[in-house]
């Protein structure tokens, strides 16, 4: 073999060995055996108590993605709640359905007969809730998480208020204590109305409109106050009925009728509707507190958590936000109701809607009083007709 061929073969062999060494990986160094363990948060950074509950609730609420809220009618409250809540919690859509409690009850009853559960949280009056919705509710206290909400010092009388005797179901966050009368300032002078008995004067015959007292609502609440008041009673209700007040189930039309001069005054007026007429510059105002005093109620300002709620965590987030100072301020400005939170401003309220610390108020919204209304209803049907 020639020397050239020998060198060529040796070169090829060396090249093959080099290529083989590059292609074969070197054995890795032996590592000690390890086990996969979950991340552990140091005790100093761990969240406990309400913070842990709140974070978990927020995570689950964003997974649910929405809350179905049945609240009072009116564009102001729907817009106020929707805009501010979406700003604070953009991952949770608020579906707001506005209607009176009796209408909400009828809707939910029909849905539940069909096996549907669409409402998470309901804001409304205590009468329908306590008399007709109990079997649709779950305790609301477990959903109260934020310290700002649960702190009793944030609320009137140093406690959160409930309409039900057990203090578990029907949370009351508003206090409504107007005089029960709103009048057209061009047709009636305040000096002409100092007592409820003044409403029975012949000069007001066929000139008044009243929210229907034969159904749950402000009319029945007013009638209950009259019935149990020692200076009024059934005699006053009969005397008032002789003046033939028009009974209506539309609070906005009642306020508008007075504001435009169709009627002299409206009894059991809605503060939201009267406030709306006042914003339009129309001549309507609440009477000052009459000598017999008045009653306090929740109006639409009480909350209940529905059982089998489809979005319970989102409902909890909304409920807690609504009960903060911010949420209650939105509520109060939209409804003209005073909040039971003591840090919510009241300078925007009509004078008659701002509870007087020295005023005389009968608590008509509590369970004991609500259940007594069954005694009154037959009398009202007899006096005003069916």
Secondary structure, 3 states (H helix, E strand, C coil): CCHHHHHHHHHHHHHHHHHHHHHCCCCCCCCCCCCCCCCCCCHHHCCCHHHHHHHHHHHHHHHHCEEEEEECCCHHHHHHHHHHHHHHCCCCEEEEEECCHHHHHHHHHHHHHCCCCCCCEEEECHHHHHHHCHHHEECCHHHCCCHHHHCHHHEHHHCCEECCCCCCCCEECEEECCCCEEEECCCCCHHHCCCHHHHHCHHHCCCEEEECCCCCCHHHHHHHHHHHCCCCHHHHHHHHHCCCCEEECCHHHHHHHHHCCCCCEEECCCHHHHHHHHHCCCCEEECCCCCCCEEEECCCCEEEEECCCCCHHHHHHHHHHHCCHHHHHHHHHHHCCEECECCCCCCCCCHHHCCCCCCCEEECCCHHHHHHHHHHHHHHHHHHCC
